[in-house]
Amino acid sequence: MYGLNLDVQPRMRRIRAGFFGALVSCLFFLFPGLATAQNWVWTNEVVDTSGRGMSLAVDDAGNVHISYGEEKAGLKYGFRQVGLNPAKWFTLALGGGVSYSHIALDGSGNPAICATYLTLPMRYFHFDGKRWDKQEIAPEDNTSVQAACSVVITANGTPHVSWYHLTGAINYAHIRVAELQNGAWLMRTLDFDVQTGKWHAMVLDAQGNPCISYDAFVKGLLKFARWDGKKWNIRVVDSRGLHGPDYSLGMGSSLAFDAHGNVHIVYYSDTEMRHAWQTGDTWKEEVIDNITPSGSSYDYRSSLVFDKDGLLHLSYEDSGIAKHAFFDGKEWHVQVIAPSGASASRFSSMAIDHNQNILYYAYRDAVDGSLRVAVGHKTETQQTAASDKPQGKN
């Protein structure tokens, strides 16, 4: 089916060498057969006739959930039930001309969605198993909230939402956060620095606390914020001039925690797709791919996940090309999922079924504008060489 390179072999991109921790080194040198060369083979499914602002999630049973904007119906929710052959997508219209959406699942596997709009205040939707509940958040922002939003649901069922608060005065453009308590949204500004959080992502750490990666665009900073139950602790991860000449950085970030509790963040600069990770109190950084962003704020999209082997996977865009990068324990590989076309915006999103080790990659087709999901399965062969860098493995 057009729009997907099914036979593409990953391009090998050798990144700067690093060193294993003692335990991982010993395992690979004592048991070299543990190292494998992997490839991902993709099939293609059509979800809807159009799509933008997509976000994917997979529940514990392996069902796939998606939020997205459709040209005529506005915000929509899609569901792909596990085990159906052939696979089938069911969709439901929720309304409004969506600009950006993000989906998360509660403890029962029910979806929660935040959405920003071109002409409406930001909205929060939650399905309780029987019906959808819709709420408007920060109605004072009205038509100005058109950038990223993110939602997470804690173990006790409390939703947390983040968004980019923008009023008519450009000097008041900040990332804001809110949590729902006793039916009311408790809102606060996370960072009063200049123009913070137009691009951001939020996840929960192992303790169930919200954590956010975001940009301070004017100052050229990538920041990481963690809620400790009482306050937000903010650290600078990368800054202009620290790792190369690029003026702008921190756009389109996503983050994930490894098995040791260290956070990994991927993000765009002017010419690079970068990966930063935490080791104790310090941060390390590497370049995954040299890219050419299209320049539109809609096209800085990334998703970062770990597979069940503890290896990193990344979805991102390069001048209208939807790409998948994965770390095999030794080096990064890059696959083209969808080529460029008349429209540069792929609106990509990726999620993983950790039980089956299946990747799902949503994107807008460059030719007909349809919403498609590529489904990736891993193939691998044994290697005898030991891995020599740890960055993409937890």
N, C-alpha and C positions, 0 to 999 in steps of 0.2 A: 504494500500500500504506500502511496506517495507520502513523502514527508518524513520518512524514517529510513536511515541507512542500516539495514539489517545485517549486512555482511562486513561492516567496517571493522578493521582491526585497530585496537587502541594504539595511538601514537605514544611512543615512549618519550617521556620528558624527565631527564635526570636532574634532580634537585641537589643542592648542596649537601655534602655528606655530614652525617651526625654520628652519634655513638649510642649503643644500646645500654640500658641499665644492666647490672651484673646478672640478674636472674634471667632476663630475656636473652642475653648473649649466651649464657650457658646452655639454655634450652636449644637454641638454634645450632650451636656448634656441636653439642653432644648428639643431637637428633636432627641432622640436616634435612631429613625427609619431611620435617614439619613445614619447610618452606614450599610454597606452591606458586605457580604462575597462573593467574586467573584472567578470564575474559568474561564479559557480560553480553549475552545474546538477548535481543529485544524483539518483542512483537508489539502490535499497534492496535489500539481500540479507539473508536470514535464515541465521545460522550454526548456532544451536542453540536448544533450547527454553527455556533459561535461561542467565544469565551474570552475572558480577560480577568486579571486580578485573581488567579487561581490559588488555592491552598489545599493541600492533601493531608489526610491522616488515616492510619490503619488501626483498627481496634484489636483487642487480644484474640478474637476469634478469626481474624484475617479478613474481615469486611473492610472495604475501602470507602472513605467518605471524602467529599470534595465540596468546597464552596467556590463560587465564581460568578462573574457578571455575564449575562447573556444580552445580546443586542436589543431584543424586544422586551423580554420579561424582567430585566434587571437582575438583582441578586437571586441566585439559585443554589440549591443544595442537591448534590448527587450522591447516590449510594450504589455500590457494587457488592452484591452478596457473594460471599465465598462459596465455592463448590459448584456454581452454575456452569454448565458446559453446553453451548458457548457462553462466555461471560456476557452479562447484560447490565447496563446502567439504568437506574431509575432516577428521575429528576423531579424537583419540586420548585416552583417559583415562589420567592419570598418578597420580591418587589423592590423598586428603586434603581436608579441608574448607577450601579456600583463603580467606584474607582479602584478600591483595594479591599481585599477580604483576607481573613485568617480564620482557620478552623482548629479547634481543639476538642478533645473527648473527655467527658467526665468519668468517674469511676465505674459507671454502668455502661460505658461505651456510647453514651448519647452525645450528639454534637452540640457545640457552642460556637457561635460565629460572631466576630466583629466585622463591621463593614463601614467604609467611608464612601461618600457619595459626591457627585458633582453638584447637586442642588439640595441635599438633605443633611441634617445633623448625623453624626455617627450613630450607628445602631448596634445593639447587642441582641442576638437571638439565641435561645436555648430550647432544645427539645427534651422534654422530661419523660419520654416514653409513650406519651399519649397526645400531646399537643405542643405547638411552638409558642413560646413567650417572646414578645418583642418589646424592647425598651430603647429609648433614646438617651444617649449619654452626652453630657456637655452641650445642651442645645444652644448655649450662648455662642458656640463656635459656628453654628448654623452652616453656611455653605463653604466655610473655609477649610474644613477637614477633608483633604483629598489625598493625603499621603498615607504612609504605612500605619497600620494598627496591628495589635497582637493580643491574643487571649490565652490564658492558661487557667486550669481548674485544679485547685488543691485537693488533697485526699478527703478533706471534710466537705467538699462540694462548693467552696468559695471561689467565685470567678474573679480573676484579676485582668484588667484591660489596660493597654498602653496605646497612646496615639500622639500625633504631632499637633500641638495646639498652635494655630496660626490665626491671628487677627489681622486687621487692616494695617497695623503698624509692624513692619518687618522686624523691628527690634524686640518684639514680643513674640518670639517663635520658639517654643520649647516643647520638650517631651513631657507628657503628663501621664499619670497612672491613676487607676481607681480600683477599688475592691467593693464588692457588694456585701453590705452588712445590714441585716434586718430590713431588707427591702430598699435600702438607700445606698447610692453610690458615694463612697467617700473618696474625694479627688484631691490630688496634690500635684504640684509641679516637681518633677524629679530633678531637673538640672536647669538653673537659671543662666547658664553660660549662653553665649550668642549662638542662636540658630542650632539647637540641639535636637537630634532625634528624628529628622525628616526620614532617615532610613534607620530602622531598628528592628530587633527581634527579641522575643521573651520566651524563656523556658523556666522550668522548675529545677532546682538542684536536688540532691539526694535527701535533704531535710525538708523538702517541699516548699522552699522559699523562692519567690520569683527572682530571676536574674535577667538582665537586659544588656545587650550589646547595642551601641548606637554611636552616631557621628556627632561631632561638634564641627560643622562644616566650615565655618568662617575661619576658625583657628587651625583647621587641618588636623583634627584629633579623632582617634577611635577610642571610645570609652567602654568600660564594663562596670555595671552597677549590680550590687547584690543586697537584697533585703535581709536583715538579720533578725527580724521580728520586732524591731524598734525603730530602726532607721536604715536609710540607704547608704551603703558604702561604695564610693565611686573611685575607680582607678583609671589612669590613662594607659592604654595598651600599645598604641602606636601613634606617632606624631609626624607632622610634615618635616621632611629632611632627615629623619632618623634612619630610614632604610631605603634611601634612593632619592632621586630628584623630583618625583611626582609631587605636584602642588596639592592636589585633592586626594583624600583617602577616607575610608570608613563607610563608603556608600554600600547599600545592599547587603548588610552583614547578616549572618546567621550563626548560631552557636549550639554546642552540644557538650555534655559532660562525659568523660571517659569513665572506665570502671574504677579508677583511683580517685575520682572526684575532681580531676583537673578539667578546667574549661578549655574548649577549643573554639576559635572564632575564625570564620572566613569572611572576606570583604574585598571590595574593589578599590583600586587606586586608579589614577588616570590611564595607566598602561598595564596593570598587573592584577591577577587574582592572587590574593595573599592569604596565608594561614598563620595565625598566631595561637600559641598555646602556653598555658601556665605551668611552670615548674617551680613549686614552692612559692616564693615571693617575687619571682622574676617571670618575664615573658620572653619567649623566643618567637622568631618570625621566619617564614620562608615564602618563596614565590612558587605558586603551583603552575601558573600559565601566564604567558604574555598575551594581552588582549587589546582590543580596540572597542571600548564602549560606544554605543550609538550616540550618547549625549542626552537622551531623554531620561528624566527621573524615573519613568515607568520601567526602564530596562535594566535597572540595577536590582536583579533578583537572584537570590541564592538560597539553597537549602543544604544543611549539613546533617548527616546521620552516621551512626556507627552500625555496621552489620554485626551478626551474632559472633563473628570471629574477632571483633574488636577493631576492625579496620574502617577507615573513614571513606565516606562517599560525599560528593559535592555536585549539586546542579548549579549551573550559572549560564550567563549569556555573553556572547562575544560578537558584537556588531551584527546582531540578528541570528546568530547561530546558537542553538540550544546545545549545551555540552554537559557531559557527565565525566567527572574526574574521580578516580579511585586510587587508593594507596594499597599496594599488595603486600606490605611488610618490608619492601625493599625500595620501591620507587613509585612515583605517581604515573598514572596512565590517563589519557584523555580520549573519550569517544564523542563523536558527533551524533546527537540524537535527532535533531531536525535542522535542515539547512536554512539559510537566510532567504528572503524573498522580498516582495513588494513592501511589506510592513516589517520594520525592524523589531517590533515588540513581540516576544514569545510569551511573556508573563509566566515563566516557568516555576514549577514547584515540585518537590520530590519527597517521598516518604518510603518507609521500609516495613515489611512484615518480618519481624524479628524471628518468628517461629519457623517460617519457610525460607527466610533469607531472599525474599522477592522484593525488588525495587519497583516503585511506581513513579513515573515522571510525567507530569501534566504540562502541556504547552499548547499554544495557539498555532495552527498550521499557517505557514507563510503564504500559501496560495489561496485557499478558500476561507480562511479565518475560523475554521472549525476547532472545537476543543477536543484534543486527543490526549490519551494517556498511553505512554509506552510502558510495557511491562518487561522487567529485566530479570533474567535467570543466570546464575553464575555457572561457568564451566571452568575447570581447573586441571592442571597437570602437575605432577611432582617435580620439584627442583632439588638439586643437591647443594646449591650455593646458599650460604647463610646470609640473612638480611643484615644490612649495615647501617640502617637508620631507623629511629623509633617514632618519628614525628606523627605519622598517620595511624599508629597503632596505640591502643590504650593499654 
